[in-house]
Amino acid sequence: MQYTNLQILRSFPKTIIFAGATDHFMLTEYIRRAMHHAHYELMENGRFFATIEPCKGLWAEGVTLEACRDELQSTLEDWIMVKLRHGDHFQVIDGVDINPRAEYAQAD
């Protein structure tokens, strides 16, 4: 069975964080903008190594530049889900803020 990132986020034991289409697009935009900050290096062993400066601790490597880029994006998506699960704070990237905000219902 295939699951979307949105369905996976909804399955977390914490409060639903991304519930609507607008939030899904914001997550996609966050990933897109984060990838624009990717820094790639060719290592001595001939493999490529990549990091995203605003995403501390995130890195990936691959045999080719394209494989490294694909692995970096996949790792970024996993990194976001882990941080959401743990309630960690996200750095705002190019004005895109995916930090959860408390929503309150108005009492009668």
N, C-alpha and C positions, 0 to 999 in steps of 0.2 A: 504494500500500500504506500503510495506517495503522499508526503505531507509537505505543505508549504511552510516557510518560515513563520508566517502568521499563525498557522495552526499549532506549530511547535511552541510558540510563545504563549499561546492560550492554554497549553497543557501544563505549564509550570504551576507548582503548588501555591505560588504567591498570587496576588491580585492580577487580573488581566491588565496588561500594560498597553498593548497595541490592539485596539478593537475595531478600528474603522479604516476605510480606504485611505483617508488623508494621512493617518499615522503610518500606514504601509508605505506610501510614497515618500514620507519623511525619512523612513529607515533606508529606503533605496537611495535617496539623495545623500544621506549621510555616508553610505558605503561608496557611492560614486565620488563624492568630494574627498573622502579619506584616501581613496586610490590615487587621486591627483597629487597627493603629498608623498606618494611612494618614492623611496630612494633605492636604487638598484646598484649592486657592485658585482664585478666579476672576481671571484675568489681565485687563489693560486691553483686550486685543484680543478679549475675550469667550470665549476658550477656557479650559478648566480645566487646572490643573497639579497633579500629585500627587507626593508623596514618601513614603517609609517610613523614619522616623528610624533604626531599628536597622540598616537596609540602606544603608550609606553608598554614595553615588554612584548610587543607583537613583531614577529619576524617569520620569514619563510625562505625556502631555498628550492632550487630546481635545476635540472640539467640544462635547460634552455631558458632564455629570457621569458618566453611565452609560458612555459611550464611554471616558472617562478611566479609570474604575475597571477596565473590561475590559482596557484597554491596560496599566494598572499591573500587574494580575495576570499577564498574558502576559509582560510584561517581567520580573517577579519570577521566574517559572518559568525563563526563559532565563538570568537572572542567577545562579540557583542552579546550573544545569547548567554554566555557564562557570566559576564558582568551584570546583565539584567537579573539573572537568577540570584546573584549575590547582593544585589541592590547597590552596586558600585556606581560612582559618579562618572559620567562621560565628559570629556573635554568637548566644548563646542568647536565644530570644524566649519570654517567659512560661513558662520552664521547659522548653521544647522544644529539645533539642540535636541537630542533625543532623550534627555533625562526625564524620567517619569515625574509627573506632577500630580499631586493629590487632587482628586475631584470630590467635591462636597455636594450633597443634595440639600436643597433648601427645605427647612422644616416648616411645617404648618403651624 
